[in-house]
């Protein structure tokens, strides 16, 4: 074949190959929660290519939102806040009010990770209101879930239950939404509901609810890790020792699925609490020290406080009273 013909063929073939391998916004949205590191890499590739289909209007805002949510998932909270603020303003300027509640959710999620409930809660209240006004069930589900998480942490259990029930009821509507933005996995709602059951000592209901979540399509990667950690905690509370140990082992095997140091530190912290509960103090201490070092390095104050408190509890439990009290201070 003539060399010029080959070159011309490649010129026309390569762009079509790129188009075929570029993930759609829907594909990216399903990957954010289970595989945030890989998703962020794909988003960065799209931005570098300056593809026209993602350059203006709703697609540009959708891509920015997915990037914002990957930042939250990876522990890059300041980057998430900056991106959310910028694109909330852009949505207003472009007169696309349906986009606003999604960026408010991302903003609130970042504030929650900083432990700043006073800023997160009013933002979520606004997101709930705007989601209803703009008929956006996807953003409404996320806002309700995030708000319920705050209510659980602040012992407002009735309010949390109401939000979680509503999120569960409207979840099927998210699949029928005309413009697909992003929806948190149903498993995250189930985990939050199970936490409420467990707080009421309804551990059997909690365990069965999260166990059923294992069969949901989105329960892979980081999401599956969250589910197995939840099941291990409930099994511990329910005195299901064999199940607890099996889920702890699975959780440890899933750690390589995580793509950032902050994600790993958070999982180390949760695993350490489980190791402490089953009397493996040495393992718990090693995990907590790894978590604390990572939180300190990345300036995650809330994580540092949590890990330090757990180390203090561990020291007190092993007879190191002076060390425990010093860590408490």
PAKOLPA-928232 format. One line per 3 residues: number of its first residue (from 1); their letters; for each residue x, y, z of N, C-alpha, C. Coordinates in steps of 0.1 Angstrom, whole numbers, plus 2048, in hexadecimal, padded with zeros to 3 digits. Layout:
BEGIN
NUM	A	X Y Z X Y Z X Y Z  ...
# end
This chain:
BEGIN
1	XXX	808 7F4 800 800 800 800 809 80C 800  805 817 7F8 80C 823 7F8 80D 829 805  819 82F 809 81C 834 816 812 840 819
4	XXX	80F 848 80F 806 853 811 7F8 84F 815  7F4 844 80F 7E7 83F 812 7E6 83B 821  7F1 834 826 7F1 830 834 7F0 83C 83D
7	XXX	7F8 846 83A 7F8 852 842 7EB 859 843  7E4 85A 837 7D7 860 836 7CD 858 83E  7CE 84A 83E 7C5 842 845 7C7 844 854
10	XXX	7D3 845 858 7D6 848 867 7D0 855 86B  7D1 85F 863 7CC 86D 866 7BD 86C 869  7B6 864 861 7A7 864 863 7A4 85A 86E
13	XXX	7AC 850 870 7A9 845 879 7AB 849 888  7B7 850 88A 7BA 853 898 7B1 85C 89F  7AB 866 899 7A1 86E 8A0 795 866 8A4
16	XXX	790 85D 89B 785 855 89E 788 84C 8AA  794 847 8AA 798 83E 8B5 798 845 8C2  79C 852 8C3 79C 85A 8CF 78E 85C 8D4
19	XXX	785 85F 8CA 777 862 8CD 771 855 8D4  774 84A 8CE 76F 83D 8D3 774 839 8E0  780 83E 8E4 785 83A 8F1 783 845 8FB
22	XXX	77E 851 8F8 77B 85B 901 76F 857 909  76F 856 917 764 852 91E 759 85D 91E  74C 859 91E 741 862 91E 740 867 92D
25	XXX	738 872 92E 736 878 93B 72F 86E 944  726 866 93E 71F 85C 946 729 851 94B  732 84D 943 73C 843 947 745 849 952
28	XXX	749 855 951 751 85C 95B 749 85D 968  73D 860 967 735 862 973 733 855 97B  733 84A 975 732 83D 97C 73F 839 982
31	XXX	74A 83F 97E 757 83B 983 75C 844 98E  756 84F 990 75B 859 99A 75C 853 9A8  752 84D 9AD 752 847 9BB 75A 83B 9BC
34	XXX	75A 831 9B3 762 825 9B5 771 827 9B1  773 82F 9A7 781 830 9A2 784 83F 99F  785 847 9A9 787 856 9A7 795 859 9A1
37	XXX	79F 852 9A4 7AD 855 99F 7AD 853 990  7A8 848 98B 7A7 845 97D 79E 84F 976  793 853 97C 78A 85C 976 790 86A 975
40	XXX	797 86E 97F 79E 87B 97E 7A8 87B 973  7AF 870 971 7B9 870 966 7B2 871 958  7A6 86A 957 79F 86B 94A 79A 87A 948
43	XXX	795 880 953 790 88E 951 79B 897 94D  7A7 895 954 7B3 89E 950 7B7 89C 942  7B6 88F 93D 7B9 88D 92E 7AF 894 925
46	XXX	7A2 894 929 798 89B 921 79B 8AA 921  79E 8AF 92C 7A1 8BE 92D 7AD 8C1 925  7B8 8B9 925 7C4 8BC 91D 7C1 8BC 90E
49	XXX	7B8 8B3 90A 7B5 8B2 8FC 7AC 8BD 8F7  7A5 8C4 900 79C 8CF 8FD 791 8CB 8F3  78B 8BF 8F5 781 8BA 8EC 775 8C3 8EC
52	XXX	770 8C7 8E0 766 8D0 8DE 759 8CC 8E5  756 8BF 8E6 749 8BB 8EC 749 8BD 8FB  754 8C0 902 755 8C3 910 759 8D2 913
55	XXX	758 8DA 908 75E 8E7 90A 754 8F2 90F  747 8F0 90D 73E 8FB 910 731 8F5 916  729 8FE 91C 71C 8FA 921 71B 8F0 92B
58	XXX	711 8E8 92B 70F 8DD 935 71A 8D3 936  71F 8CE 92A 72A 8C4 92B 736 8C9 933  73A 8D6 931 745 8DB 938 743 8DB 947
61	XXX	737 8DF 94B 733 8DF 959 732 8D1 95F  72D 8C8 957 72C 8BA 95B 73A 8B4 95E  744 8B7 954 751 8B2 956 758 8B8 962
64	XXX	755 8C5 964 75B 8CC 970 755 8C6 97D  749 8C3 97D 743 8BD 989 749 8AF 98C  74B 8A7 982 751 89A 984 75F 89C 989
67	XXX	766 8A6 985 774 8A8 98A 773 8AC 999  769 8B5 99C 767 8B9 9A9 764 8AE 9B3  75C 8A5 9AE 759 899 9B7 765 88F 9B8
70	XXX	76D 88E 9AE 779 886 9AF 782 88C 9B9  783 899 9B9 78C 89F 9C3 787 89C 9D1  77A 89C 9D4 775 899 9E1 778 88B 9E4
73	XXX	776 882 9DB 779 874 9DD 787 871 9E0  790 879 9DB 79F 877 9DC 7A5 87F 9E8  79C 886 9EF 7A1 88E 9FA 7A7 89C 9F6
76	XXX	7A5 8A0 9EA 7AA 8AD 9E6 79F 8B8 9E8  79C 8BB 9F5 790 8C3 9F8 792 8D1 9F4  79D 8D7 9F5 79F 8E5 9F1 79D 8E7 9E2
79	XXX	7A2 8DD 9DB 7A0 8DE 9CC 792 8DC 9C9  78B 8D4 9D0 77C 8D2 9CD 775 8DF 9D0  778 8E5 9DC 771 8F2 9DF 773 8FD 9D5
82	XXX	780 8FE 9D0 783 908 9C6 77B 906 9B9  77B 8F9 9B5 774 8F6 9A8 765 8F7 9AA  760 8F4 9B5 751 8F5 9B7 74D 904 9B7
85	XXX	754 90C 9BE 751 91A 9BE 752 921 9B0  75C 91D 9A9 75E 923 99C 753 91F 992  74F 912 993 745 90E 989 736 910 98E
88	XXX	734 912 99B 727 917 99F 725 925 999  72F 92D 99A 72E 93B 994 72C 93A 985  733 931 97E 732 92F 970 724 92A 96C
91	XXX	71E 922 974 711 91D 971 707 929 972  709 931 97B 700 93D 97C 702 946 970  70F 949 96C 712 951 961 70C 94C 954
94	XXX	70C 93F 953 707 938 946 6F8 936 947  6F2 93A 952 6E3 938 954 6E0 929 953  6E7 921 95A 6E4 912 95B 6E2 90F 96A
97	XXX	6D7 913 96F 6D4 911 97E 6D4 902 982  6D1 8F9 978 6D0 8EB 97C 6DE 8E6 981  6E8 8ED 97D 6F6 8E8 980 6FA 8EC 98F
100	XXX	6F3 8F7 994 6F8 8FC 9A1 6F8 8F2 9AC  6ED 8EB 9AE 6ED 8E2 9BA 6F8 8D7 9BA  6FC 8D3 9AE 707 8C9 9AE 714 8CF 9B3
103	XXX	717 8DB 9B0 723 8E1 9B5 722 8E5 9C4  716 8E8 9C8 714 8EA 9D6 716 8DE 9DE  712 8D2 9D9 714 8C5 9E0 723 8C3 9E1
106	XXX	72B 8C5 9D6 739 8C3 9D6 740 8CC 9E0  73B 8D8 9E1 741 8E2 9EA 73E 8DD 9F9  732 8D9 9FB 72E 8D4 A09 735 8C8 A0D
109	XXX	737 8BF A03 73F 8B2 A06 74D 8B6 A0B  753 8BF A04 761 8C3 A08 761 8C9 A16  757 8D2 A19 757 8D8 A26 755 8CD A31
112	XXX	74C 8C3 A2E 74A 8B8 A37 757 8B1 A3A  75F 8AF A30 76C 8A8 A32 775 8B0 A3B  774 8BD A3B 77C 8C6 A44 776 8C6 A52
115	XXX	76A 8C0 A53 763 8C1 A60 75B 8CE A62  759 8D6 A58 753 8E3 A58 744 8E1 A55  73D 8DC A5F 72E 8DA A5D 727 8E7 A5C
118	XXX	72B 8F1 A63 724 8FE A63 723 904 A55  72E 902 A4D 72D 906 A3F 726 8FC A36  728 8EF A39 722 8E5 A30 713 8E4 A30
121	XXX	70D 8E5 A3D 6FF 8E3 A3E 6F6 8ED A37  6F8 8FA A38 6F0 904 A30 6F2 902 A21  6FE 8FE A1D 700 8FC A0E 6F7 8F0 A0A
124	XXX	6F7 8E5 A12 6EE 8DA A0E 6E0 8DD A0F  6DB 8E5 A18 6CD 8E9 A19 6CA 8F1 A0C  6D3 8F9 A07 6D1 900 9FA 6D1 8F7 9EF
127	XXX	6D9 8ED 9EF 6DA 8E3 9E4 6CD 8DB 9E3  6C8 8D7 9EF 6BB 8D0 9EF 6B0 8D8 9E9  6AF 8E5 9ED 6A5 8EE 9E7 6A6 8F0 9D8
130	XXX	6B2 8F2 9D3 6B4 8F4 9C5 6B2 8E8 9BD  6B6 8DC 9C3 6B4 8CF 9BC 6A5 8CD 9B9  69D 8D0 9C3 68F 8CF 9C1 689 8D9 9B7
133	XXX	68E 8E5 9B8 689 8EF 9AF 68D 8EC 9A0  699 8E7 99E 69E 8E4 991 69B 8D5 98D  694 8CE 995 690 8C0 992 69D 8B8 98F
136	XXX	6A6 8B8 998 6B3 8B0 996 6B4 8A5 9A1  6AE 89A 99F 6AE 88F 9A9 6BC 88A 9AC  6C6 88B 9A3 6D3 887 9A5 6DA 88F 9B0
139	XXX	6D9 89D 9AF 6DF 8A5 9B9 6D7 8A5 9C6  6CA 8A3 9C5 6C2 8A2 9D1 6C6 896 9D9  6C8 88A 9D3 6CC 87E 9DA 6D9 881 9E1
142	XXX	6E3 887 9DA 6F0 889 9E0 6EF 893 9EC  6E7 89E 9EA 6E6 8A7 9F5 6DF 8A1 A01  6D5 899 9FF 6CE 892 A0B 6D8 889 A12
145	XXX	6E0 881 A0A 6E9 878 A10 6F4 87F A18  6F9 88A A13 703 892 A1A 6FE 898 A27  6F2 89D A25 6EB 8A4 A31 6E8 899 A3C
148	XXX	6E4 88D A38 6E2 882 A41 6EE 87F A48  6FA 87F A41 706 87B A48 70A 885 A53  707 892 A50 709 89C A5B 700 89A A66
151	XXX	6F3 896 A63 6EA 894 A6E 6ED 888 A76  6F3 87E A70 6F7 872 A78 703 876 A81  70C 87D A7C 718 881 A84 714 88A A8F
154	XXX	709 892 A8E 705 89B A98 6F9 896 AA0  6F6 889 A9F 6EC 882 AA6 6DE 887 AA4  6DB 88D A97 6CE 890 A93 6C8 885 A8B
157	XXX	6C5 87A A92 6C2 86D A8B 6B5 86E A84  6AB 875 A89 69E 875 A82 69F 87D A75  6A6 888 A75 6A8 88F A68 6B0 887 A5E
160	XXX	6BA 880 A63 6C2 877 A5A 6B9 86C A54  6B1 866 A5C 6A8 85C A57 69F 861 A4C  699 86D A4F 690 873 A45 697 875 A38
163	XXX	6A3 87B A38 6AB 87E A2C 6AF 871 A24  6B3 867 A2C 6B7 85A A25 6AB 853 A1F  6A0 853 A26 694 84D A20 690 854 A13
166	XXX	690 861 A13 68D 869 A07 697 866 9FC  6A4 866 9FF 6AE 863 9F5 6AC 855 9EF  6A8 84B 9F8 6A5 83E 9F3 699 83D 9E9
169	XXX	68E 845 9ED 682 845 9E5 684 84B 9D7  68C 856 9D7 68E 85D 9CA 69A 857 9C2  6A1 84E 9C7 6AD 849 9C0 6AA 844 9B2
172	XXX	69F 83C 9B0 69C 838 9A3 69A 843 999  696 84F 99D 694 85A 994 6A2 85F 98E  6AD 85C 995 6BA 861 990 6BD 85B 983
175	XXX	6B9 84F 980 6BC 848 974 6B4 84E 968  6A9 854 96B 6A0 85A 961 6A2 869 95E  6AC 86E 965 6AF 87D 963 6B4 87F 955
178	XXX	6AF 88A 94F 6B2 88D 941 6C1 890 93F  6C7 898 948 6D6 89A 947 6DC 893 953  6E6 88A 94F 6ED 882 959 6F9 88A 95F
181	XXX	6F8 88D 96C 704 893 972 70C 889 97A  708 886 986 70E 87C 98E 705 879 99A  704 86C 99D 6FC 867 9A9 705 85E 9B2
184	XXX	705 861 9BF 70C 858 9C8 707 84A 9C7  710 840 9C9 70B 832 9C9 700 830 9D3  6F6 828 9D0 6EB 824 9D9 6F1 81E 9E6
187	XXX	6FC 817 9E5 703 811 9F0 706 81B 9FB  70A 827 9F7 70D 831 A01 701 835 A0A  6F5 835 A03 6E9 838 A0B 6E6 82C A14
190	XXX	6E8 820 A0F 6E6 814 A18 6EF 814 A24  6FC 818 A22 706 818 A2D 701 822 A37  6FD 82E A33 6F8 838 A3C 6EC 834 A44
193	XXX	6E3 82D A3D 6D7 828 A43 6DA 81D A4D  6E4 815 A4A 6E8 80A A52 6EF 810 A5F  6F6 81B A5E 6FC 821 A69 6F1 826 A73
196	XXX	6E6 82A A6E 6DB 82E A76 6D5 822 A7D  6D3 817 A76 6CE 80A A7C 6D8 806 A87  6E5 806 A84 6EE 802 A8E 6EE 80A A9B
199	XXX	6EC 817 A99 6EB 820 AA5 6DF 81D AAE  6D5 817 AA7 6C9 812 AAF 6CA 804 AB3  6D6 7FE AB1 6D8 7F0 AB5 6D0 7E6 AAC
202	XXX	6CC 7EB AA0 6C5 7E2 A96 6D0 7DD A8D  6D9 7D6 A92 6E5 7D2 A8A 6E2 7C7 A7F  6D8 7BF A82 6D4 7B5 A78 6CF 7BC A6B
205	XXX	6C6 7C6 A6D 6C1 7CD A62 6CC 7D5 A5B  6D5 7DB A62 6E0 7E2 A5D 6E9 7D9 A54  6EC 7CD A5A 6F5 7C4 A52 6EF 7BF A45
208	XXX	6E2 7BB A46 6DB 7B6 A3A 6DA 7C1 A2F  6D8 7CE A33 6D6 7D9 A2A 6E4 7DB A22  6EF 7DB A29 6FC 7DD A23 700 7D1 A1B
211	XXX	6FD 7C5 A20 700 7B9 A19 6FA 7B8 A0B  6ED 7BD A0A 6E7 7BD 9FD 6ED 7C7 9F4  6F4 7D1 9F9 6FA 7DB 9F1 706 7D5 9E9
214	XXX	70C 7CA 9EE 717 7C4 9E7 713 7C0 9D9  707 7BE 9D6 702 7B9 9C9 6FF 7C5 9BF  700 7D1 9C4 6FD 7DD 9BB 709 7DF 9B1
217	XXX	706 7E3 9A5 710 7E4 99A 71B 7EE 99E  718 7F9 9A5 722 803 9A8 72C 7FF 9B3  729 7F3 9BA 731 7F0 9C5 73E 7E8 9C1
220	XXX	747 7F1 9BC 754 7EC 9B8 75E 7F6 9BD  76B 7F3 9BC 775 7FC 9C0 774 802 9CE  775 80F 9CF 774 816 9DB 766 815 9E2
223	XXX	75C 814 9DA 74E 812 9DF 74D 804 9E6  753 7FA 9E0 752 7ED 9E7 75A 7ED 9F4  765 7F4 9F4 76D 7F5 A00 765 7FC A0B
226	XXX	75D 806 A08 754 80C A12 74A 803 A17  744 7FA A0E 73A 7F1 A12 740 7E6 A1B  74C 7E1 A17 752 7D6 A20 756 7DB A2D
229	XXX	75B 7E8 A2E 75E 7EE A3B 751 7EF A44  746 7F3 A3D 73A 7F5 A44 735 7E7 A4A  736 7DD A41 732 7D0 A45 73A 7CA A51
232	XXX	747 7CD A50 750 7C9 A5B 74C 7D0 A68  749 7DD A68 746 7E4 A74 739 7DE A7A  72F 7DC A71 722 7D7 A76 724 7C9 A7C
235	XXX	72B 7C1 A75 72E 7B3 A79 735 7B3 A87  73E 7BC A89 744 7BD A96 73A 7C1 AA1  731 7CA A9E 727 7CE AA7 71D 7C3 AAA
238	XXX	71B 7BB A9F 711 7B0 AA0 718 7A3 AA5  724 7A3 AA8 72C 798 AAD 72C 78C AA3  72D 790 A96 72F 786 A8B 73E 786 A88
241	XXX	745 77F A90 754 77F A8F 759 77B A82  754 770 A7D 759 76A A70 757 774 A65  74A 779 A64 747 783 A5A 750 78F A5B
244	XXX	751 794 A67 75A 7A0 A69 768 79E A63  76E 793 A67 77C 790 A62 77C 78E A53  772 788 A4D 772 787 A3F 771 794 A38
247	XXX	769 79D A3D 768 7AA A37 774 7B3 A39  77A 7B2 A44 787 7B9 A47 791 7B4 A3D  792 7A7 A3A 79C 7A2 A31 799 7A7 A23
250	XXX	78C 7A7 A1F 788 7AC A12 78B 7BB A10  789 7C3 A1B 78C 7D1 A1B 79B 7D4 A19  7A3 7CC A20 7B1 7CD A1E 7B6 7CA A10
253	XXX	7AF 7C0 A0A 7B3 7BC 9FC 7AE 7C7 9F2  7A5 7CF 9F6 7A0 7DA 9ED 7A8 7E7 9EE  7B0 7E8 9F8 7B8 7F4 9FA 7C0 7F9 9ED
256	XXX	7C5 7EF 9E5 7CC 7F4 9D9 7C3 7FB 9CF  7B6 7FA 9D0 7AD 800 9C7 7AD 810 9C9  7B2 814 9D5 7B2 822 9D8 7BE 829 9D1
259	XXX	7BC 836 9CD 7C5 83D 9C5 7CC 848 9CB  7C9 84C 9D8 7CF 857 9DE 7D3 854 9ED  7DD 85C 9F2 7E1 85A 9FF 7D7 85D A0A
262	XXX	7CF 867 A07 7C4 86A A11 7B9 860 A12  7B6 85A A06 7AC 84F A06 7B1 843 A0E  7BE 840 A0C 7C4 835 A13 7C4 838 A22
265	XXX	7C8 844 A26 7C8 847 A34 7BB 846 A3B  7B0 84A A34 7A3 848 A39 79F 839 A3B  7A3 831 A32 7A0 823 A33 7A9 81C A3E
268	XXX	7B5 821 A3F 7BE 81C A4A 7B7 81F A58  7B2 82B A59 7AB 82F A65 7A0 826 A69  797 823 A5F 78C 81A A61 790 80C A64
271	XXX	79A 807 A5D 79F 7FA A60 7A5 7F9 A6D  7AC 803 A72 7B2 803 A7F 7A8 802 A8A  79C 809 A88 792 808 A92 78C 7F9 A93
274	XXX	78C 7F3 A87 787 7E5 A87 792 7DB A8E  79E 7DE A8B 7A9 7D6 A91 7A9 7D8 AA0  7A7 7E4 AA4 7A6 7E7 AB3 79B 7DF AB9
277	XXX	78F 7DF AB2 783 7D8 AB8 786 7C9 AB9  78E 7C3 AB1 790 7B5 AB2 79D 7B2 AB9  7A3 7BC AC0 7AE 7BA AC9 7BC 7B9 AC2
280	XXX	7BC 7BD AB5 7C9 7BD AAE 7D0 7CB AB0  7D5 7CD ABC 7DA 7DB ABF 7E6 7DF AB7  7EF 7D5 AB4 7FB 7D8 AAD 7F7 7DD A9F
283	XXX	7EF 7D5 A98 7EA 7D9 A8B 7E3 7E6 A8A  7DA 7E8 A94 7D3 7F5 A95 7DC 801 A97  7E7 7FF A9F 7F0 80A AA1 7F8 80D A94
286	XXX	7FC 802 A8D 803 805 A80 7FA 80C A76  7EE 808 A75 7E5 80E A6B 7E2 81D A6F  7E0 81F A7C 7DE 82D A81 7EA 836 A7E
289	XXX	7F6 831 A80 802 839 A7E 803 83C A6F  800 833 A67 800 835 A58 7F6 840 A55  7EA 83F A5A 7DF 848 A57 7E4 856 A5C
292	XXX	7E9 857 A68 7EC 864 A6E 7F7 86B A66  801 863 A62 80C 869 A5A 807 86F A4D  7FE 867 A47 7F8 86C A3A 7F0 878 A3C
295	XXX	7E7 878 A46 7DE 884 A49 7E7 890 A4C  7F2 88E A54 7FA 899 A58 801 89F A4B  806 896 A43 80E 89A A37 805 8A2 A2D
298	XXX	7F8 89E A2C 7EF 8A5 A23 7E6 8AF A2A  7E9 8B2 A36 7E3 8BD A3E 7D4 8BB A3F  7D0 8AF A43 7C2 8AB A45 7BF 8AB A54
301	XXX	7BB 8B7 A59 7BB 8B9 A68 7B0 8AF A6E  7A5 8AE A68 79A 8A5 A6E 79F 897 A6E  7A6 892 A64 7AC 885 A64 7B6 883 A6F
304	XXX	7BF 88D A70 7C9 88D A7B 7C3 88C A89  7B8 893 A8B 7B1 893 A98 7AB 885 A9B  7A5 87F A90 79E 872 A92 7A9 868 A95
307	XXX	7B4 868 A8D 7BE 85D A8F 7C5 85F A9C  7C7 86B AA0 7CE 86E AAD 7C5 869 AB9  7B8 86C AB8 7AF 867 AC2 7AF 858 AC3
310	XXX	7AF 851 AB7 7AF 843 AB7 7BC 83D ABD  7C7 844 ABA 7D4 840 AC0 7D3 841 AD0  7CD 84C AD4 7CC 84E AE3 7C3 843 AE9
313	XXX	7B8 83F AE3 7B0 835 AE8 7B8 827 AE8  7C0 825 ADE 7C8 819 ADD 7D2 819 AE8  7D9 824 AEB 7E3 825 AF6 7DC 822 B03
316	XXX	7D1 828 B05 7CA 826 B12 7C6 818 B14  7C1 811 B09 7BD 803 B0A 7C9 7FA B0C  7D5 7FE B09 7E0 7F5 B0A 7E9 7F9 B17
319	XXX	7E3 801 B1F 7E9 804 B2C 7F3 80F B2B  7F4 817 B20 7FD 822 B1F 7F6 82F B22  7F2 830 B2E 7EA 83B B32 7F0 849 B2F
322	XXX	7FD 84B B33 803 858 B31 803 85C B22  807 852 B19 807 854 B0B 7F9 857 B06  7EF 850 B0B 7E1 852 B06 7DC 860 B0A
325	XXX	7DF 864 B16 7DB 871 B1B 7E2 87D B13  7EF 87A B10 7F6 884 B08 7F0 886 AFA  7ED 87B AF4 7E6 87B AE7 7D9 882 AE8
328	XX	7D1 880 AF2 7C4 886 AF4 7C6 895 AF5  7D1 89A AFC 7D3 8A8 AFD 7D6 8AE AEF
# end
